[in-house]
Amino acid sequence: SSWESGSSSDTLYYAEVSMDASKEKVASNVSTYQYGSKANAVYFLKDNALYYCKISEDEEKLDKDVSYIHKVDWENNAVYYVKNEPEKISYAELVEDDMADADAKLKEPREEDYQTQEYSYWFGMRNVTDWSRYNAACDVYYEKENRDYIRAEMASRVIETYRDDLYYYVNGEAQLVAEGVSGYAESYDMIMIDSETTLPIPVLY
């Protein structure tokens, strides 16, 4: 395989290794590829889509919105690749709310809960409110209400971002391996395949 860069596109060619070999165009607008000599086939990215092509045959589009090819499993004619998936994250998901449990149990103070009965020579038995304790409890509850307002605001505000998900394509089917992987191919020291289930298992270091 060979690679030519032009002013408007990168074109992938295939040619036998000989002095008089003619080259065969595989695809245009290719950003990256991996070639397997035994399979005489290539996986490549074109316009952010993943393709597979056996040399001298038509290309097959496998998936879209692909960021990069991680590794090709030529033995199973399968490929690991990363997709850039849109994701919405609320501000609340980014904050550790260490007061949430305590605030959930907090109830609004009632004046009657802070009253005691006292006898007065002039008025007889009457309810007397401990205003100091009641007002202190109200202050605590008002602070909780302020935090509830902030919680609601954070939950309503959303950050639109992207998440890298690792996929495995085999036998005409794309399988999600792991969500939210980080880094490029060099971040993955090894990827194993479970021989019993045939599902890919990422081992990340």
N, C-alpha and C positions, 0 to 999 in steps of 0.2 A: 504494500500500500504506500501511497505517497500523498503529499500535502502541498497544495499551492495556494498562496495568499494573493488575492487580487485587491483592487481598489474598492470593489463593492461586495465581494463574497469570497469565502474560502471553499475551495472545491477539493473533494476527495477522489483520488484515482487509484486504480489497481493495475499493477503490471508485474509480470513474471520477472525474475532476476536473470536477465540475459542481455547480451549486447544489443540484439535487434528486437527486443520485446516492445510491443506497442502498448500504450497505456489505455485503460478503460475507465471512463468516468463512472463513479459510483453515485455521487450526490453533490449538489451545490448547497451553499449557505450552511456548511457544516461547522459547528463550533468545537466539537471534540468527538473522538471515536476510540473504539477498542476493536482490534482485529484478531481473529482466531485462525491460525494457519490450518489446523486440522479440520475445522468446520468450514474453512474458506468462506467465512462470513464476517460481518462487521455490525457492531452496535454503534450508533452515532446519534448526536443531537443536532437537530436542525430546527431553527425558529422555536426554540424552547420545547420541542417535542422529541420523544425518544423513538428511534426507528431501528429496525433490524433488516438486514439485507444479505442474502447469499450472493456472492459475486456472480454477475451475469444474470441475476434475476431481479424482479421488481422489489422495491423496498416496501416494508410493512410498518405502518405507524402503530406503536404500542401504547403510548401514553402522552399526555400533554402537561404543560407547566412543570417541566423537569429542569432542575437546577444543574445537576451533573451526574455522570455515571460513576458509581463507586467501584464496582468490581463485577467482572463477568465470570460466571460459573459455566465454563465451556463444557464441562463433563455432562451437565444437565441442560445445556443450552438455555441458560437462564441468566438474569442480570439483576444486580442490586443497584438502585439509583435513588436519588433524593429529589423529592418534589417540594416546591415552595408553596405552602398552603396559606391562604389568608386566615387570619385569626383575630377575633375581637376580645380584648381583655379589659375588664372594668378596673377602675382605680382600686376598688375594694379588694380585688384579688391580689393586689400588690402590697397590701398593708396587713401587718399582723395586729389584729385587734385583741389586745390582752384584757380588755374590759368587757368584751361581748357577753361572756357567761354571767358575770356579776350583774351587768345592767339588765340582762334578760330576766333576772329574778327580782329586780327592784320594782316595788309597787309605789304608786303615788301615795304620799302620806295623807292620812285622814285625821282631822283635828280630834275626833273622839278617841283615837288611839293614844292620845297624849294628855288625856284628862283623868283626873282623880276626883273623888268626892270628898269634900271637906265640910265640916260643920261651922256655921257662923251664927253668932248670937243674934245678929240682926236678920239674916236670911235663912237660917236653918241649913239643911243639907243642900249642897249645890255642887255642880261640876266646875272644876278649876283646870284651865289649860296650862300645861307647862310650855309656855311660848318659846323658851330658849331651845328646848329639845325639838319642838315642832318645826321651828324656823330652820334649825340646822338640818333636819331631815328634808325639808323642802329645798334647801340649797343643794343638797346631794342629788335630789331628784331632778332639779333644773339642770344640773351639770350632765346628768344622764340624758335628758331630752336634747341638750345641745349636741352630745355625741351621736344620738340617733339621727339628728338632722345631717350631721357630717357623713354618717354612714349612708344615708339615703342619697346624698349628693355624690358620693364616691361610687355608689352602685349604678347611678344613672349616667356617669361619665365613662366613656369607652375609648380605649386606644386601639386603633386599627393597625395591626402589624402583620408579620408573616412568620410562619413556623416551618422548619425543615423536617419533613417526615421521610423515613427510610422505607422503601418498597422493594419487593422481590417479584420479578415477573417470570413466570414459568408456565408452560402449557397453555398459553393464551389467556392467562389470568394474572392480574396485579394483586399482590397481597401486601397489606400494611404490616411492617415489621416493628417499627417503633416511631412514636410521635416525639417531636421536639428534640431531635438530635442536633448536636452543635458541631461546628467545625466542618472541615472538608475531609476528603478521603483519608488523609494522613492521620486523622483522629481515631480511625478504626484500625486497631492492630490486627484483628482477626474476625472473621465471620464464619460460623460453623453451620452445618445443616444437620437437623435431626433426621437420621435415616429411617426412623420408624414412622414419623408423621409427615416427613418431607417438607415440614415448615421451617423456614429460616430462623435461626436464633442468633441475634447479634451479641457479640462479646465485646464490650467497650472498655477501653482502658484510658 
